[in-house]
Amino acid sequence: MSKEPTFPTSDAGSAAGAHGPDTPELSGVGADAAFSAAETSDQGGSADQAHDDAGLIGDDEGGTDVLESEEDVTFEAFVTRLEAVPDTGLVGESDQDVEPVNSLQAPVLSDVLLAVEELWPESLAEEWDRVGLVVGRPDAEISRIMFAVDPTLEVIDEALEWGAQLLITHHPLLLKGVNSVAATTGKGRAIHSLIEGGCALLTVHTNGDSAVGGVSDVLADILKLDDVLPLMPARNGLAEEGIGRVGFLPNPEKLGDLAAKVFLTLPAVAGGVRVSGEKDALVRKVAVCGGAGDSLFDAVRASDADVFVTADLRHHPASEAREARLDGRPYLIDLSHFASEWLWLPNAMVALGNVLGDQGFAAELALSQTNTDPWDFILTPGN
C-alpha cells in the first residue's frame, strides 16, 4: 500500500539524522548511537509544534526500554531518543558514512536466533501461532537487520533496497498451512523475493506479546501503569509473562483524556482511535492488549478493569461488553492493530542490539518506514 510514513521520529543529534520516507534510518548499536524512524506527519493536518523531551530511555533493571515523556507529546511531532546503548556497533547517517565503532564481527543468523530466543522464547508463543525462522540459512552472515510489523511485499522491497540480510516481523507470513509458494500468489512472491534477495525472515509474534518488555508491556509503560500483571498468565513462562497487561494509573483520569494520550502516542493511521464510554468518566484500573484483544474480555472483566485498551474490536463482543454491567464498564478504547503493535518495534530493536552487543557482535538495525495499516481514509459525520 502506498501511504506516507507517519511514524515517531528520533532526535538523533550529531550521530544520526532523520531520513526521508524513502531512506530508512540506519540504527547503530554503539556509543551515542541513535535509533530512529521516519518523520511523523499528521495525515491531512499540520505540524506546528515539536516536543524534544520524549524518549526511549534504557531500563537498567529489566534490560528493556520504556517510553517516557516529561510533557504532552503532540500527534504531529512525536520525538524519540534512545540512551544507554552499549558501545558495540556501527553509527552513521548514510551508507556512505557508516563507520565501525570497534572491530566486533557481524553475527551469523544462528547467533541472532539465539539472541532472539533469549528475549522472546518460542515457548511463550500461543499453540495456534507460527513463530520462528521462515526463510534463511543459519550460517549466513547478518550485518543489517530491519524490524517491521508485517511482512508485506512493500516491506520486503524496502528491506531489500536497504540491504537487509534479516527482516524480523511481528506478524507471521505463513500462519496457515500452504501447499505451494509459487510466485503466482502474494505469499509466494514474498518468499521468492526474500530468497532471491538473500534476506532471511523471522517471526516474533505472540512470544513477543507475552515476554517481559513485549507489546503490551510497552503500552502499559506508555500509560505509566503501576502494579502491572498479565491478563492471561503464560503457561510456560514467568509470573510477569503472558498475553495482555492490567495495572493502575498513577491517578484517576477522565476516559477522554486517557484516549487522547494513547492517540497522541500512536503512528498516524486513517482509522484513528474509537472510544466507548462517557468522555468525562473517571478511570484508574486499565487493561491493555496490543493487537486484536476481544478474545480477552472474560479476563478483562475478571480483572475488574475500568477500561480496556486494545485493537480490532468487533461489533458483537464490544456491544456485549457494554451491556454486561449496569455501569457500562469496562469502557473501550479501540486502536489500529498495526499502530498498537508498531510501538513495540523500537524497544525490540534496542533489546536485540543490547543482547548482540553483550555476545560480542555488531549489526546495523533499522525500523521499516512502511505504513502497513490496511486503511487509507475514513469518512465520519462532518468529514
C-alpha positions as YAML, in Angstrom:
chain: A
units: angstrom
residues:
- id: 1
  name: MET
  ca: [0.00, 0.00, 0.00]
- id: 2
  name: SER
  ca: [1.26, 3.49, -0.77]
- id: 3
  name: LYS
  ca: [0.78, 5.69, 2.25]
- id: 4
  name: GLU
  ca: [3.21, 8.28, 3.52]
- id: 5
  name: PRO
  ca: [5.00, 7.02, 6.64]
- id: 6
  name: THR
  ca: [3.68, 8.74, 9.74]
- id: 7
  name: PHE
  ca: [5.75, 7.19, 12.48]
- id: 8
  name: PRO
  ca: [7.51, 8.57, 15.54]
- id: 9
  name: THR
  ca: [10.77, 10.29, 14.72]
- id: 10
  name: SER
  ca: [14.11, 10.44, 16.51]
- id: 11
  name: ASP
  ca: [16.04, 13.47, 17.64]
- id: 12
  name: ALA
  ca: [19.29, 11.88, 16.63]
- id: 13
  name: GLY
  ca: [21.67, 14.75, 17.31]
- id: 14
  name: SER
  ca: [25.07, 14.55, 15.68]
- id: 15
  name: ALA
  ca: [25.23, 10.77, 15.47]
- id: 16
  name: ALA
  ca: [22.38, 10.21, 13.03]
- id: 17
  name: GLY
  ca: [19.87, 12.40, 11.26]
- id: 18
  name: ALA
  ca: [16.23, 11.77, 10.38]
- id: 19
  name: HIS
  ca: [15.95, 10.34, 6.89]
- id: 20
  name: GLY
  ca: [13.13, 10.92, 4.47]
- id: 21
  name: PRO
  ca: [10.36, 8.41, 3.80]
- id: 22
  name: ASP
  ca: [12.37, 6.59, 1.13]
- id: 23
  name: THR
  ca: [15.55, 6.15, 3.18]
- id: 24
  name: PRO
  ca: [15.31, 4.11, 6.39]
- id: 25
  name: GLU
  ca: [17.37, 5.48, 9.24]
- id: 26
  name: LEU
  ca: [20.47, 3.45, 9.94]
- id: 27
  name: SER
  ca: [20.33, 2.46, 13.56]
- id: 28
  name: GLY
  ca: [23.68, 1.83, 15.17]
- id: 29
  name: VAL
  ca: [24.39, -0.37, 18.13]
- id: 30
  name: GLY
  ca: [27.13, 1.69, 19.72]
- id: 31
  name: ALA
  ca: [28.05, 4.56, 21.99]
- id: 32
  name: ASP
  ca: [25.77, 7.55, 21.46]
- id: 33
  name: ALA
  ca: [24.06, 5.75, 18.59]
- id: 34
  name: ALA
  ca: [20.53, 6.94, 17.90]
- id: 35
  name: PHE
  ca: [17.72, 4.69, 16.72]
- id: 36
  name: SER
  ca: [15.08, 6.46, 14.68]
- id: 37
  name: ALA
  ca: [12.11, 6.12, 12.38]
- id: 38
  name: ALA
  ca: [10.82, 8.45, 9.70]
- id: 39
  name: GLU
  ca: [9.47, 11.89, 10.42]
- id: 40
  name: THR
  ca: [5.92, 11.91, 11.77]
- id: 41
  name: SER
  ca: [3.27, 13.93, 9.95]
- id: 42
  name: ASP
  ca: [-0.45, 14.06, 10.68]
- id: 43
  name: GLN
  ca: [-2.34, 12.87, 7.60]
- id: 44
  name: GLY
  ca: [-4.21, 15.93, 6.43]
- id: 45
  name: GLY
  ca: [-3.07, 18.01, 9.41]
- id: 46
  name: SER
  ca: [-0.30, 20.42, 10.30]
- id: 47
  name: ALA
  ca: [2.84, 20.07, 12.39]
- id: 48
  name: ASP
  ca: [3.09, 23.32, 14.31]
- id: 49
  name: GLN
  ca: [4.88, 22.17, 17.43]
- id: 50
  name: ALA
  ca: [7.54, 19.66, 18.36]
- id: 51
  name: HIS
  ca: [8.47, 18.39, 21.78]
- id: 52
  name: ASP
  ca: [12.03, 17.20, 22.40]
- id: 53
  name: ASP
  ca: [11.53, 15.74, 25.86]
- id: 54
  name: ALA
  ca: [10.02, 12.38, 24.96]
- id: 55
  name: GLY
  ca: [12.38, 9.46, 24.64]
- id: 56
  name: LEU
  ca: [13.00, 5.77, 24.85]
- id: 57
  name: ILE
  ca: [15.06, 5.51, 28.00]
- id: 58
  name: GLY
  ca: [17.01, 2.41, 28.93]
- id: 59
  name: ASP
  ca: [15.74, 0.44, 31.90]
- id: 60
  name: ASP
  ca: [18.81, -0.93, 33.66]
- id: 61
  name: GLU
  ca: [16.87, -3.41, 35.75]
- id: 62
  name: GLY
  ca: [14.79, -5.06, 33.08]
- id: 63
  name: GLY
  ca: [17.08, -4.70, 30.10]
- id: 64
  name: THR
  ca: [14.23, -3.36, 28.01]
- id: 65
  name: ASP
  ca: [13.38, 0.17, 27.03]
- id: 66
  name: VAL
  ca: [10.26, 2.02, 28.02]
- id: 67
  name: LEU
  ca: [8.63, 5.13, 26.69]
- id: 68
  name: GLU
  ca: [8.74, 8.11, 28.98]
- id: 69
  name: SER
  ca: [7.76, 11.74, 28.46]
- id: 70
  name: GLU
  ca: [8.24, 14.86, 30.54]
- id: 71
  name: GLU
  ca: [5.42, 16.68, 28.79]
- id: 72
  name: ASP
  ca: [2.50, 16.00, 26.48]
- id: 73
  name: VAL
  ca: [3.62, 14.73, 23.10]
- id: 74
  name: THR
  ca: [1.91, 16.12, 20.03]
- id: 75
  name: PHE
  ca: [0.49, 13.79, 17.40]
- id: 76
  name: GLU
  ca: [2.19, 15.86, 14.69]
- id: 77
  name: ALA
  ca: [5.72, 15.64, 16.02]
- id: 78
  name: PHE
  ca: [6.45, 12.73, 18.29]
- id: 79
  name: VAL
  ca: [10.15, 12.59, 19.14]
- id: 80
  name: THR
  ca: [12.04, 9.55, 20.41]
- id: 81
  name: ARG
  ca: [15.53, 9.27, 21.77]
- id: 82
  name: LEU
  ca: [17.44, 6.19, 22.89]
- id: 83
  name: GLU
  ca: [20.08, 6.21, 25.58]
- id: 84
  name: ALA
  ca: [22.24, 3.70, 27.42]
- id: 85
  name: VAL
  ca: [23.09, 1.80, 24.26]
- id: 86
  name: PRO
  ca: [26.17, -0.45, 24.55]
- id: 87
  name: ASP
  ca: [29.39, 0.58, 22.82]
- id: 88
  name: THR
  ca: [29.29, -2.30, 20.36]
- id: 89
  name: GLY
  ca: [28.29, -1.33, 16.86]
- id: 90
  name: LEU
  ca: [28.04, 0.95, 13.87]
- id: 91
  name: VAL
  ca: [26.92, 4.54, 13.64]
- id: 92
  name: GLY
  ca: [26.30, 6.90, 10.77]
- id: 93
  name: GLU
  ca: [23.75, 8.86, 8.76]
- id: 94
  name: SER
  ca: [24.02, 7.13, 5.39]
- id: 95
  name: ASP
  ca: [25.52, 4.16, 3.62]
- id: 96
  name: GLN
  ca: [28.49, 6.31, 2.69]
- id: 97
  name: ASP
  ca: [29.50, 7.49, 6.14]
- id: 98
  name: VAL
  ca: [28.80, 4.45, 8.31]
- id: 99
  name: GLU
  ca: [31.97, 3.61, 10.15]
- id: 100
  name: PRO
  ca: [32.65, 0.78, 12.60]
- id: 101
  name: VAL
  ca: [32.96, 1.85, 16.21]
- id: 102
  name: ASN
  ca: [35.03, -1.21, 17.01]
- id: 103
  name: SER
  ca: [36.20, -4.46, 15.49]
- id: 104
  name: LEU
  ca: [33.32, -6.65, 16.64]
- id: 105
  name: GLN
  ca: [32.22, -9.08, 13.96]
- id: 106
  name: ALA
  ca: [28.82, -9.42, 12.38]
- id: 107
  name: PRO
  ca: [26.81, -12.39, 13.67]
- id: 108
  name: VAL
  ca: [25.58, -15.24, 11.55]
- id: 109
  name: LEU
  ca: [21.87, -15.98, 11.51]
- id: 110
  name: SER
  ca: [22.17, -18.75, 14.12]
- id: 111
  name: ASP
  ca: [23.74, -16.22, 16.52]
- id: 112
  name: VAL
  ca: [20.82, -13.85, 16.01]
- id: 113
  name: LEU
  ca: [18.37, -16.71, 16.58]
- id: 114
  name: LEU
  ca: [19.99, -17.42, 19.95]
- id: 115
  name: ALA
  ca: [19.68, -13.75, 20.92]
- id: 116
  name: VAL
  ca: [16.03, -13.68, 19.83]
- id: 117
  name: GLU
  ca: [15.30, -16.84, 21.84]
- id: 118
  name: GLU
  ca: [16.82, -15.19, 24.92]
- id: 119
  name: LEU
  ca: [14.50, -12.20, 24.55]
- id: 120
  name: TRP
  ca: [11.33, -13.81, 23.18]
- id: 121
  name: PRO
  ca: [11.35, -17.58, 23.81]
- id: 122
  name: GLU
  ca: [9.32, -19.62, 21.34]
- id: 123
  name: SER
  ca: [7.85, -21.48, 24.32]
- id: 124
  name: LEU
  ca: [5.84, -18.33, 25.10]
- id: 125
  name: ALA
  ca: [4.01, -18.44, 21.74]
- id: 126
  name: GLU
  ca: [0.37, -19.47, 21.73]
- id: 127
  name: GLU
  ca: [-0.35, -23.01, 20.50]
- id: 128
  name: TRP
  ca: [-2.07, -21.76, 17.33]
- id: 129
  name: ASP
  ca: [0.77, -19.41, 16.44]
- id: 130
  name: ARG
  ca: [3.64, -19.97, 13.99]
- id: 131
  name: VAL
  ca: [6.79, -18.16, 15.07]
- id: 132
  name: GLY
  ca: [10.48, -18.52, 14.32]
- id: 133
  name: LEU
  ca: [12.57, -18.69, 11.17]
- id: 134
  name: VAL
  ca: [10.61, -18.69, 7.90]
- id: 135
  name: VAL
  ca: [13.39, -18.19, 5.34]
- id: 136
  name: GLY
  ca: [17.17, -18.18, 5.76]
- id: 137
  name: ARG
  ca: [20.37, -20.17, 6.13]
- id: 138
  name: PRO
  ca: [21.66, -20.46, 9.75]
- id: 139
  name: ASP
  ca: [25.26, -19.87, 8.62]
- id: 140
  name: ALA
  ca: [24.50, -16.68, 6.62]
- id: 141
  name: GLU
  ca: [26.25, -13.53, 7.85]
- id: 142
  name: ILE
  ca: [23.84, -10.90, 9.16]
- id: 143
  name: SER
  ca: [25.14, -7.33, 9.18]
- id: 144
  name: ARG
  ca: [21.84, -5.48, 8.62]
- id: 145
  name: ILE
  ca: [18.55, -6.24, 10.37]
- id: 146
  name: MET
  ca: [15.23, -4.49, 9.75]
- id: 147
  name: PHE
  ca: [12.16, -4.63, 12.05]
- id: 148
  name: ALA
  ca: [8.56, -4.33, 10.82]
- id: 149
  name: VAL
  ca: [5.04, -5.24, 11.88]
- id: 150
  name: ASP
  ca: [4.01, -7.02, 8.67]
- id: 151
  name: PRO
  ca: [5.97, -9.00, 6.03]
- id: 152
  name: THR
  ca: [4.15, -7.34, 3.15]
- id: 153
  name: LEU
  ca: [5.63, -7.15, -0.33]
- id: 154
  name: GLU
  ca: [6.24, -3.44, 0.14]
- id: 155
  name: VAL
  ca: [8.09, -4.03, 3.41]
- id: 156
  name: ILE
  ca: [10.18, -6.78, 1.81]
- id: 157
  name: ASP
  ca: [11.09, -4.48, -1.09]
- id: 158
  name: GLU
  ca: [12.09, -1.82, 1.43]
- id: 159
  name: ALA
  ca: [14.26, -4.26, 3.36]
- id: 160
  name: LEU
  ca: [15.99, -5.48, 0.20]
- id: 161
  name: GLU
  ca: [16.58, -1.95, -1.07]
- id: 162
  name: TRP
  ca: [18.25, -1.09, 2.25]
- id: 163
  name: GLY
  ca: [20.38, -4.24, 2.02]
- id: 164
  name: ALA
  ca: [18.94, -6.13, 5.00]
- id: 165
  name: GLN
  ca: [20.06, -9.74, 5.41]
- id: 166
  name: LEU
  ca: [17.33, -10.32, 8.02]
- id: 167
  name: LEU
  ca: [13.79, -8.99, 8.32]
- id: 168
  name: ILE
  ca: [12.16, -9.50, 11.72]
- id: 169
  name: THR
  ca: [8.39, -9.05, 11.68]
- id: 170
  name: HIS
  ca: [5.77, -9.30, 14.36]
- id: 171
  name: HIS
  ca: [3.13, -10.92, 12.18]
- id: 172
  name: PRO
  ca: [3.70, -14.30, 10.52]
- id: 173
  name: LEU
  ca: [3.84, -14.64, 6.74]
- id: 174
  name: LEU
  ca: [2.68, -18.27, 6.81]
- id: 175
  name: LEU
  ca: [0.25, -18.60, 9.72]
- id: 176
  name: LYS
  ca: [-1.88, -21.16, 7.90]
- id: 177
  name: GLY
  ca: [-0.64, -24.20, 6.03]
- id: 178
  name: VAL
  ca: [0.25, -23.86, 2.36]
- id: 179
  name: ASN
  ca: [0.99, -26.42, -0.35]
- id: 180
  name: SER
  ca: [2.70, -24.07, -2.79]
- id: 181
  name: VAL
  ca: [4.92, -20.99, -2.71]
- id: 182
  name: ALA
  ca: [4.72, -20.35, -6.43]
- id: 183
  name: ALA
  ca: [5.24, -16.71, -7.35]
- id: 184
  name: THR
  ca: [1.68, -16.57, -8.68]
- id: 185
  name: THR
  ca: [0.42, -15.57, -5.21]
- id: 186
  name: GLY
  ca: [1.33, -12.74, -2.87]
- id: 187
  name: LYS
  ca: [2.90, -15.04, -0.28]
- id: 188
  name: GLY
  ca: [4.76, -16.93, -2.99]
- id: 189
  name: ARG
  ca: [6.15, -13.68, -4.38]
- id: 190
  name: ALA
  ca: [7.22, -12.72, -0.85]
- id: 191
  name: ILE
  ca: [9.12, -15.99, -0.38]
- id: 192
  name: HIS
  ca: [10.77, -15.71, -3.81]
- id: 193
  name: SER
  ca: [11.78, -12.08, -3.20]
- id: 194
  name: LEU
  ca: [13.35, -12.91, 0.16]
- id: 195
  name: ILE
  ca: [15.32, -15.90, -1.09]
- id: 196
  name: GLU
  ca: [16.43, -14.22, -4.32]
- id: 197
  name: GLY
  ca: [17.41, -11.10, -2.37]
- id: 198
  name: GLY
  ca: [19.40, -13.03, 0.24]
- id: 199
  name: CYS
  ca: [17.22, -11.85, 3.13]
- id: 200
  name: ALA
  ca: [16.08, -14.13, 5.94]
- id: 201
  name: LEU
  ca: [12.65, -13.72, 7.56]
- id: 202
  name: LEU
  ca: [11.99, -14.27, 11.27]
- id: 203
  name: THR
  ca: [8.63, -14.06, 13.04]
- id: 204
  name: VAL
  ca: [8.30, -12.87, 16.66]
- id: 205
  name: HIS
  ca: [4.54, -12.85, 17.30]
- id: 206
  name: THR
  ca: [2.72, -13.97, 20.46]
- id: 207
  name: ASN
  ca: [6.07, -14.79, 22.07]
- id: 208
  name: GLY
  ca: [6.82, -11.08, 21.60]
- id: 209
  name: ASP
  ca: [3.42, -10.25, 23.08]
- id: 210
  name: SER
  ca: [3.91, -12.41, 26.15]
- id: 211
  name: ALA
  ca: [7.56, -11.79, 27.06]
- id: 212
  name: VAL
  ca: [8.72, -9.16, 29.52]
- id: 213
  name: GLY
  ca: [9.13, -5.92, 27.59]
- id: 214
  name: GLY
  ca: [6.73, -7.15, 24.91]
- id: 215
  name: VAL
  ca: [3.95, -5.39, 23.04]
- id: 216
  name: SER
  ca: [1.53, -5.00, 25.95]
- id: 217
  name: ASP
  ca: [4.31, -4.05, 28.37]
- id: 218
  name: VAL
  ca: [5.16, -1.14, 26.05]
- id: 219
  name: LEU
  ca: [1.52, 0.01, 26.13]
- id: 220
  name: ALA
  ca: [1.48, -0.29, 29.93]
- id: 221
  name: ASP
  ca: [4.72, 1.71, 30.16]
- id: 222
  name: ILE
  ca: [3.35, 4.45, 27.90]
- id: 223
  name: LEU
  ca: [0.36, 4.82, 30.21]
- id: 224
  name: LYS
  ca: [2.70, 4.65, 33.25]
- id: 225
  name: LEU
  ca: [0.68, 1.82, 34.80]
- id: 226
  name: ASP
  ca: [1.70, 0.56, 38.25]
- id: 227
  name: ASP
  ca: [1.34, -2.92, 39.78]
- id: 228
  name: VAL
  ca: [1.18, -4.46, 36.30]
- id: 229
  name: LEU
  ca: [0.18, -8.11, 35.88]
- id: 230
  name: PRO
  ca: [-0.60, -10.26, 32.82]
- id: 231
  name: LEU
  ca: [-4.25, -10.54, 31.84]
- id: 232
  name: MET
  ca: [-3.68, -14.15, 30.77]
- id: 233
  name: PRO
  ca: [-0.57, -15.59, 32.50]
- id: 234
  name: ALA
  ca: [1.75, -17.62, 30.30]
- id: 235
  name: ARG
  ca: [1.54, -21.39, 30.56]
- id: 236
  name: ASN
  ca: [5.29, -21.80, 30.19]
- id: 237
  name: GLY
  ca: [6.69, -18.55, 31.48]
- id: 238
  name: LEU
  ca: [7.41, -16.32, 34.42]
- id: 239
  name: ALA
  ca: [4.71, -14.84, 36.63]
- id: 240
  name: GLU
  ca: [5.02, -11.50, 34.82]
- id: 241
  name: GLU
  ca: [4.73, -13.05, 31.34]
- id: 242
  name: GLY
  ca: [1.54, -13.65, 29.40]
- id: 243
  name: ILE
  ca: [-0.92, -12.07, 26.99]
- id: 244
  name: GLY
  ca: [-2.17, -8.56, 27.84]
- id: 245
  name: ARG
  ca: [-1.46, -6.49, 30.93]
- id: 246
  name: VAL
  ca: [-3.55, -4.83, 33.63]
- id: 247
  name: GLY
  ca: [-2.46, -2.16, 36.10]
- id: 248
  name: PHE
  ca: [-3.28, 1.15, 37.72]
- id: 249
  name: LEU
  ca: [-2.83, 4.71, 36.51]
- id: 250
  name: PRO
  ca: [-0.87, 6.90, 38.96]
- id: 251
  name: ASN
  ca: [-4.06, 8.94, 39.43]
- id: 252
  name: PRO
  ca: [-7.63, 8.68, 38.16]
- id: 253
  name: GLU
  ca: [-8.07, 10.19, 34.69]
- id: 254
  name: LYS
  ca: [-11.02, 11.08, 32.52]
- id: 255
  name: LEU
  ca: [-11.69, 8.49, 29.83]
- id: 256
  name: GLY
  ca: [-11.41, 11.15, 27.12]
- id: 257
  name: ASP
  ca: [-8.02, 12.30, 28.42]
- id: 258
  name: LEU
  ca: [-6.70, 8.75, 28.54]
- id: 259
  name: ALA
  ca: [-7.89, 8.09, 24.99]
- id: 260
  name: ALA
  ca: [-6.20, 11.31, 23.84]
- id: 261
  name: LYS
  ca: [-2.93, 10.26, 25.49]
- id: 262
  name: VAL
  ca: [-2.99, 6.97, 23.60]
- id: 263
  name: PHE
  ca: [-3.93, 8.71, 20.35]
- id: 264
  name: LEU
  ca: [-1.03, 11.15, 20.61]
- id: 265
  name: THR
  ca: [1.41, 8.27, 21.09]
- id: 266
  name: LEU
  ca: [0.40, 6.18, 18.07]
- id: 267
  name: PRO
  ca: [1.64, 6.42, 14.49]
- id: 268
  name: ALA
  ca: [-0.94, 8.26, 12.36]
- id: 269
  name: VAL
  ca: [-3.42, 5.92, 10.71]
- id: 270
  name: ALA
  ca: [-6.67, 6.60, 8.88]
- id: 271
  name: GLY
  ca: [-8.94, 4.97, 11.45]
- id: 272
  name: GLY
  ca: [-7.72, 6.94, 14.45]
- id: 273
  name: VAL
  ca: [-8.98, 5.80, 17.86]
- id: 274
  name: ARG
  ca: [-12.55, 4.80, 18.77]
- id: 275
  name: VAL
  ca: [-13.89, 5.09, 22.31]
- id: 276
  name: SER
  ca: [-16.89, 3.55, 24.05]
- id: 277
  name: GLY
  ca: [-17.98, 5.22, 27.30]
- id: 278
  name: GLU
  ca: [-18.67, 8.56, 28.93]
- id: 279
  name: LYS
  ca: [-15.95, 11.02, 27.97]
- id: 280
  name: ASP
  ca: [-15.72, 12.51, 31.48]
- id: 281
  name: ALA
  ca: [-15.95, 9.19, 33.35]
- id: 282
  name: LEU
  ca: [-13.02, 8.65, 35.71]
- id: 283
  name: VAL
  ca: [-10.89, 5.54, 35.22]
- id: 284
  name: ARG
  ca: [-7.98, 4.15, 37.23]
- id: 285
  name: LYS
  ca: [-7.55, 0.44, 36.50]
- id: 286
  name: VAL
  ca: [-6.54, -0.17, 32.89]
- id: 287
  name: ALA
  ca: [-6.26, -3.39, 30.87]
- id: 288
  name: VAL
  ca: [-4.22, -3.31, 27.66]
- id: 289
  name: CYS
  ca: [-3.55, -5.73, 24.82]
- id: 290
  name: GLY
  ca: [-1.64, -4.82, 21.68]
- id: 291
  name: GLY
  ca: [-3.28, -6.25, 18.58]
- id: 292
  name: ALA
  ca: [-6.69, -7.92, 18.50]
- id: 293
  name: GLY
  ca: [-7.89, -8.34, 22.09]
- id: 294
  name: ASP
  ca: [-11.61, -9.08, 22.10]
- id: 295
  name: SER
  ca: [-10.91, -12.74, 22.95]
- id: 296
  name: LEU
  ca: [-9.72, -11.48, 26.37]
- id: 297
  name: PHE
  ca: [-13.00, -9.94, 27.53]
- id: 298
  name: ASP
  ca: [-13.57, -12.60, 30.19]
- id: 299
  name: ALA
  ca: [-10.13, -11.91, 31.66]
- id: 300
  name: VAL
  ca: [-10.70, -8.15, 31.45]
- id: 301
  name: ARG
  ca: [-14.00, -8.45, 33.32]
- id: 302
  name: ALA
  ca: [-12.41, -10.74, 35.90]
- id: 303
  name: SER
  ca: [-9.70, -8.14, 36.49]
- id: 304
  name: ASP
  ca: [-12.37, -5.51, 37.21]
- id: 305
  name: ALA
  ca: [-10.62, -3.05, 34.89]
- id: 306
  name: ASP
  ca: [-12.32, 0.30, 34.30]
- id: 307
  name: VAL
  ca: [-11.20, 0.46, 30.67]
- id: 308
  name: PHE
  ca: [-9.75, -1.91, 28.07]
- id: 309
  name: VAL
  ca: [-7.27, -0.56, 25.52]
- id: 310
  name: THR
  ca: [-6.82, -2.88, 22.53]
- id: 311
  name: ALA
  ca: [-7.36, -3.16, 18.76]
- id: 312
  name: ASP
  ca: [-9.70, -4.72, 16.22]
- id: 313
  name: LEU
  ca: [-12.78, -4.75, 18.46]
- id: 314
  name: ARG
  ca: [-15.70, -6.35, 16.65]
- id: 315
  name: HIS
  ca: [-19.31, -5.21, 16.86]
- id: 316
  name: HIS
  ca: [-20.86, -8.04, 18.87]
- id: 317
  name: PRO
  ca: [-18.13, -8.53, 21.50]
- id: 318
  name: ALA
  ca: [-17.98, -4.77, 22.03]
- id: 319
  name: SER
  ca: [-21.76, -4.49, 22.36]
- id: 320
  name: GLU
  ca: [-21.92, -7.40, 24.79]
- id: 321
  name: ALA
  ca: [-19.12, -5.90, 26.86]
- id: 322
  name: ARG
  ca: [-21.03, -2.61, 27.16]
- id: 323
  name: GLU
  ca: [-24.17, -4.38, 28.35]
- id: 324
  name: ALA
  ca: [-22.56, -6.88, 30.72]
- id: 325
  name: ARG
  ca: [-22.63, -4.40, 33.63]
- id: 326
  name: LEU
  ca: [-25.04, -1.66, 34.52]
- id: 327
  name: ASP
  ca: [-22.26, 0.90, 34.81]
- id: 328
  name: GLY
  ca: [-21.05, 0.18, 31.26]
- id: 329
  name: ARG
  ca: [-17.56, -0.87, 32.32]
- id: 330
  name: PRO
  ca: [-15.09, -1.77, 31.10]
- id: 331
  name: TYR
  ca: [-15.04, 1.23, 28.79]
- id: 332
  name: LEU
  ca: [-13.31, 0.53, 25.49]
- id: 333
  name: ILE
  ca: [-10.52, 2.27, 23.60]
- id: 334
  name: ASP
  ca: [-10.17, 0.67, 20.18]
- id: 335
  name: LEU
  ca: [-6.88, 1.19, 18.30]
- id: 336
  name: SER
  ca: [-5.43, 0.30, 14.92]
- id: 337
  name: HIS
  ca: [-3.97, -3.20, 15.08]
- id: 338
  name: PHE
  ca: [-0.86, -2.06, 13.21]
- id: 339
  name: ALA
  ca: [-0.36, 1.11, 15.24]
- id: 340
  name: SER
  ca: [-0.78, -0.60, 18.62]
- id: 341
  name: GLU
  ca: [1.94, -3.13, 17.78]
- id: 342
  name: TRP
  ca: [4.30, -0.75, 15.96]
- id: 343
  name: LEU
  ca: [5.04, 0.89, 19.33]
- id: 344
  name: TRP
  ca: [6.96, -2.24, 20.37]
- id: 345
  name: LEU
  ca: [9.39, -2.20, 17.46]
- id: 346
  name: PRO
  ca: [11.84, 0.46, 18.72]
- id: 347
  name: ASN
  ca: [12.08, -1.31, 22.08]
- id: 348
  name: ALA
  ca: [12.54, -4.68, 20.41]
- id: 349
  name: MET
  ca: [15.27, -3.29, 18.18]
- id: 350
  name: VAL
  ca: [17.20, -1.85, 21.11]
- id: 351
  name: ALA
  ca: [16.80, -5.04, 23.15]
- id: 352
  name: LEU
  ca: [18.20, -7.18, 20.33]
- id: 353
  name: GLY
  ca: [21.07, -4.76, 19.81]
- id: 354
  name: ASN
  ca: [21.91, -4.95, 23.50]
- id: 355
  name: VAL
  ca: [21.96, -8.76, 23.54]
- id: 356
  name: LEU
  ca: [24.02, -9.00, 20.36]
- id: 357
  name: GLY
  ca: [26.46, -6.47, 21.81]
- id: 358
  name: ASP
  ca: [26.74, -8.47, 25.03]
- id: 359
  name: GLN
  ca: [27.56, -11.53, 22.93]
- id: 360
  name: GLY
  ca: [30.32, -9.68, 21.07]
- id: 361
  name: PHE
  ca: [28.51, -8.97, 17.80]
- id: 362
  name: ALA
  ca: [27.71, -5.78, 15.91]
- id: 363
  name: ALA
  ca: [24.97, -5.20, 13.34]
- id: 364
  name: GLU
  ca: [23.12, -2.27, 11.84]
- id: 365
  name: LEU
  ca: [19.47, -2.12, 12.91]
- id: 366
  name: ALA
  ca: [16.62, -0.18, 11.31]
- id: 367
  name: LEU
  ca: [12.85, 0.24, 11.54]
- id: 368
  name: SER
  ca: [10.71, -0.19, 8.47]
- id: 369
  name: GLN
  ca: [9.24, 3.10, 7.29]
- id: 370
  name: THR
  ca: [6.28, 1.42, 5.57]
- id: 371
  name: ASN
  ca: [2.82, 2.05, 6.99]
- id: 372
  name: THR
  ca: [1.11, -1.35, 6.72]
- id: 373
  name: ASP
  ca: [-2.20, -0.32, 8.23]
- id: 374
  name: PRO
  ca: [-4.66, -1.56, 5.56]
- id: 375
  name: TRP
  ca: [-6.92, 1.53, 5.57]
- id: 376
  name: ASP
  ca: [-6.25, 4.65, 3.51]
- id: 377
  name: PHE
  ca: [-9.01, 7.04, 4.56]
- id: 378
  name: ILE
  ca: [-12.17, 7.17, 6.66]
- id: 379
  name: LEU
  ca: [-15.46, 9.06, 6.39]
- id: 380
  name: THR
  ca: [-17.06, 10.41, 9.56]
- id: 381
  name: PRO
  ca: [-20.02, 12.73, 10.22]
- id: 382
  name: GLY
  ca: [-18.95, 16.22, 9.26]
- id: 383
  name: ASN
  ca: [-15.96, 14.92, 7.30]
...
